[in-house]
Structure formats: C-alpha cells, structure tokens
Amino acid sequence: MTDTPSKRLSGASSALPTRRQALKTLAAGAGAAATMPLWSRYAGAQSAEPIRIGFGKHATGIGAAYGRWYERTSVAALAKINAEGGINGRQVELVTEDDGTDPKRAAEVLEKFASQSKCDIAFGTLFSHVVIGAAPRAAELKLPYFVVSEGHHVASGMLNRWTLQPGITDVKSQVTAMAPFLTNTLGKKVTMIYPDYGFGYDHRDNLTPAITAAGGEVVAQIAIPPTETSFTKYFPKIPRDTEVIYHVMVGPAVLTFVKEMGEFFGPSRPEIFGFIDSLEAVDLSSPGLEFLEGTYFWEGMPRYLQDDAPDYVKAYRDAVGIDANGASTSDGADVSTAAHMFGCWETLHIIKAGMEAADYKSTDDRQALIEAVEAMTDMPAGPDHPQGAKRFNGKTHQVFGPQYISKVTDGKLVVAETVDYEDTLYPDEVDYTTMSF
C-alpha cells in the first residue's frame, strides 16, 4: 500500500454479493423505504454514514517505523470490528494524515480531522512531544483524542478531559514494575541512558525514585538527543562503579546506539537492562548485536511468539500479519514494533465499547463518549485485549496492564517474568472527571 498525505481505509469486508443478490436486496429495500415516513428514511440514511476515526500517523520523522506498524495494526483491528458488525451497526473508516512526528503539524492535523474530514474522533499518536503539542488543540475543538503514547503526560494531569490513554500503559507504571527486578536480580547501582525529550524525561523522573524505593541507587543520568547519529562520546560518562546500565533510546539510529555500546564495553560489560524501544523495528540477529545475549529488555507485548501464547494472541498476530519472530509475514526483514502497536488494536476496541455504551450517533455525542470511557474499569484479556488483563482509571484517563521482562536467549527474546497490572498501580495525580468539558 502506498502512503499518501491523506487516505481513508476501512476494514476488510466479507465477500461481495452477486449482481442478482444485490438487485434483489435493493429492490426489497426500496419497497420497504417507500412505506416509511420521510423523517424515518432520513434518519436511516444518517445512521448508515460510516464512523470516521482520524489517525495521526507518524509517516515521516523520527517516528516513521512506529507509524507504519501503528497503521497496519489499526487497519487490522478495524477489519475485525467491521466484520463483526462495526460500531452501533455502522462501518468504521480510518482517515489517515501524516503528522510528521511534529507537534505543530499534529495540531494542524487535528484541525483538519475536525473541520475538513468530518471525523468523529482522533486517535493513534505515539511520540510524547507530539501528544503534548496537539492535546490543547483537541480540547479547543472538543475532539476526543485517544493517544497510544506511553508517556506519563496523560496521568500526570498535564493535559485535558478530551485526551485519554486507555489502550497502553505509561512509563511510570512500567518503571514501577521494572525497578524491583533490576535491584534484586542485576545490581544496585544503575546508570540510565535516555532520550533528551519528554518521553525520556518520564524515565528520568520516575526511574530514580523507583530504584531508590527498591533499595538501589541511580548513579548517573545520561541524556542523548533522539536525532543523534553517533554515541561513542557519551559512553565514557558512565561511572566505573555502575553495576547495571538501563537504556531506552528512540529514533532512526537506535541500531547504531546499541552496536556502539557493545563495542565500547566489549566482553567486560556490566549488566544491561533495556527498554525494547532501543531496538523496536530492529532485527536482533543484526551483526554487532551478539553482545546482547543474556541481557534483559522490557516489552509491552512480546515480539517473539511465546510457547505458552493463548489462541487470542495468535489470532491477533495473524490478523496484523506478523510471524513467530515478530516480523512481517510478507517480508521477514520488516520487523514490527510489537511492544507498542498492540495499543492501537486495544484502543480501537475500547472506542467501540465506549461508543456502544454511549449509544453514539453523531459528533453531538462526543462528551457522552468520553464519559462512557471514563466509567470503564476492568478489561479482561482476550481477542479485544490480547496484551493481557487491564484496569482503566477513569479519573486519570490511564490504563494499567501487565509488563513483560524478556531475556535474550539464543538470539531471541524469551519472557522471563511477567508483572501483573496490580503491581504497577500508583496513586492518582489528577481527577479529570472533575474538569469541565
């Protein structure tokens, strides 16, 4: 499929009817319509309009790898939803615009969704600086904005009532889950390497107290611009008494970052714990990554198909089109962003549930949709939530879910420990439900 600045996609439909069947159906419908009052015929026509979901895709910029897989996952989710009858009997259409992974452009995209494309809601943004830059415009437009970002900006109270993150966990809950494993299993003295922007600051600000609470100490914090292309100048800043390196990087040069880290340490490396962001969309069998054998990674959802994966996980992977190694079934070199993209699948199913609970009919029902989602709590694992069982906090607009700690074993990521959502909860920092629309 060729990317274009704007396009509309709907999910896969069932086999087309024959011409005779279609004519028969049309004739029967016309006869029935002739007996209806005019207002009833008009209302039926209105309800037949598709629900339009504006998807802000990171098609270009530093988030392009994520944008490509976020779109594939979203298209697959809508194919399932539409095949199951759509939302309130209406088909669902994805209206895609490239936001360039840029905050200013993302705000303009929201404006276009609301005023030109006539979208019901907006959805899908990942990079935190883009969310932070666009969310105020969503509030001005009174446009429900469902982000798939991981940033703590939603639950921190920084944003507004129109912005929600119900399908993917945030950094604060993730590091809360990871810190005890780091200090109990790998070492007490931690040096963290993180990207120098909002998402990285979430790691910086939340890991340090989490490590302290787990009996450890962050001995150094090294920030690196996400657009950096060479990293050798940063590694000498790592203190000699470091027992664990905690790394999370994003951007087009993540493979270079990890390779150069291996070259710097050689065989005498400390323990290494990474967030898979540092290698999302990167083949673990790439030359130069051999030193990662035996190291650990956080994953939002396992890239590699695990031996004990339930059928609904296999069905999700088949629908999106990823193989047992987490790569595209049509191109084994095209590695997915599996640890994040599930959030699009789950968010779209939450939107469906919210619209059905609110009896959503038109943009006049946007506020009711927000209130319906705010009322949600437990989300059981299954076809709609393949990443695992979750709990949504309507006050903070943030979901909590399982976290996966995987070990590189024979060149693949094998889940070593799963942290249930109950162990990732933290006290509320905001109550959006008390805010006006």
C-alpha positions, 0 to 999 in steps of 0.5 A: 500500500502506498502512503499518501498525505491523506487516505481513508481505509476501512476494514476488510469486508466479507465477500461481495454479493452477486449482481442478482443478490444485490438487485434483489436486496435493493429492490426489497429495500426500496419497497420497504423505504417507500412505506416509511415516513420521510423523517424515518428514511432520513434518519436511516440514511444518517445512521448508515454514514460510516464512523470516521476515526482520524489517525495521526500517523507518524509517516515521516520523522523520527517516528516513521517505523512506529507509524507504519506498524501503528497503521497496519495494526489499526487497519487490522483491528478495524477489519475485525470490528467491521466484520463483526458488525462495526460500531452501533451497526455502522462501518468504521473508516480510518482517515489517515494524515501524516503528522510528521512526528511534529507537534505543530503539524499534529495540531494542524492535523487535528484541525483538519480531522475536525473541520475538513474530514468530518471525523468523529474522533482522533486517535493513534499518536505515539511520540510524547512531544507530539501528544503534548503539542496537539492535546490543547488543540483537541480540547479547543475543538472538543475532539476526543483524542485517544493517544497510544503514547506511553508517556506519563503526560496523560496521568500526570494531569498535564493535559485535558478531559478530551485526551485519554490513554486507555489502550497502553500503559505509561512509563511510570507504571512500567518503571514501577514494575521494572525497578524491583527486578533490576535491584534484586536480580542485576545490581544496585547501582544503575546508570540510565541512558535516555532520550533528551525529550519528554518521553525520556524525561518520564524515565528520568523522573520516575526511574530514580525514585523507583530504584531508590524505593527498591533499595538501589541507587541511580548513579548517573543520568545520561541524556542523548538527543533522539536525532543523534547519529553517533554515541561513542562520546557519551559512553565514557560518562558512565561511572566505573562503579555502575553495576547495571546500565538501563537504556531506552533510546528512540529514533532512526539510529537506535541500531547504531546506539546499541552496536556502539555500546557493545563495542565500547564495553566489549566482553567486560560489560556490566549488566544491561537492562533495556527498554525494547524501544532501543531496538523496536523495528530492529532485527536482533540477529543484526551483526554487532548485536551478539553482545546482547545475549543474556541481557534483559529488555522490557516489552509491552507485548512480546515480539517473539511468539511465546510457547505458552501464547493463548489462541487470542494472541495468535489470532491477533498476530495473524490478523496484523500479519506478523510471524513467530519472530515478530516480523512481517509475514510478507517480508521477514526483514520488516520487523514490527514494533510489537511492544507498542502497536498492540495499543492501537488494536486495544484502543480501537476496541475500547472506542467501540465499547465506549461508543456502544455504551454511549449509544453514539450517533453523531459528533453531538455525542462526543462528551457522552463518549468520553464519559462512557470511557471514563466509567470503564474499569476492568478489561479482561484479556482476550481477542479485544485485549490480547496484551493481557488483563487491564484496569482503566482509571477513569479519573486519570484517563490511564490504563494499567496492564501487565509488563513483560521482562524478556531475556535474550536467549539464543538470539531471541527474546524469551519472557522471563517474568511477567508483572501483573497490572496490580503491581504497577498501580500508583496513586492518582495525580489528577481527577479529570472527571472533575474538569469541565468539558 
